[in-house]
Amino acid sequence: MSGSTASTMTALPTQATRAAFRRRVAYPVLMHALMILGVTVVLFPLLFALILSTQSSADWFQVGNLIPGTSAVHNYTTAWERASIGQLMVNTTIVALLVAGGKIFLSISASFALVYFRVRGSVLILGLIMLTHFLPLPVRIVPTYQLLADLGWINTFQGLTVPFFASATGILLFLQFFRTLSPDLADAARVDGAGPLRFLFRILIPISRTNIGALFLIEFIYMWNQYLWPLLVANSVDTRQVQIGIKQLIATDAVIDWGVLMAGTIMVIIPPLVVLLVLQRSLMAGLSAGDEGIR
């Protein structure tokens, strides 16, 4: 009897030690290995493009060559000059900033009116706003182009930006956030003598900075990656966008110079990447706030 008891007591610490080892060592190592594998798979196209941007034609003709080359300066200089990357980046930055700012302004204004004012038919208005999700710009591209042509906005920054100002997604984002705020906040501001505009600019906008940052990041990257609409509207270097410039680096009547093409691509993705790194916390905080409001 005493021998079996002793063997049981000896086995218990062994089982506890194994469980502790799995919990503290095996599981964390496995999870980190899976995360490293996932990050490697996701980043491999970017790393491959970066390596390819440093190689010459002789280098990238060798299949499976992942060694950086010595033609980086030539490739980046050629891409910069051939496609006027600098001018196109300025144009695209202007368009992305205008659209992001316009969407934020209209989204905050519409959400503020729907939440804090008694608007007749507000439910119907909100429903109509949601219907715009079924009519994105590619669906109504022909009448929109005809309208801009009648206004004389083809090949102008107005034509590149104004059709994107309205945003049902932005209205929903701020609408849900404003609805989570206590009604006492507006009552307290009214007692202190604050009018609607003062309440909006002094209270609502400052506490909405995370949502503003999230929407700005989403819309900036969305406009930076636009291709179809700038292809139709922008017909000169003064208004042309970077995605069109990348297309110009592809010579249709000759062999594609992949080193120059990848060099242009790497330069083009740097600005939105910088914006993402700067505003990623605002994006996560804004989306978390939206989720809390929905729940």
Helices and strands as residue ranges (DSSP letters): H 2-21, I 22-26, H 27-52, H 57-60, H 72-82, H 85-116, H 122-131, G 132-134, H 141-151, H 157-161, G 162-164, H 168-180, H 183-191, H 196-199, I 200-204, H 205-207, H 209-224, H 228-233, H 242-248, H 258-294
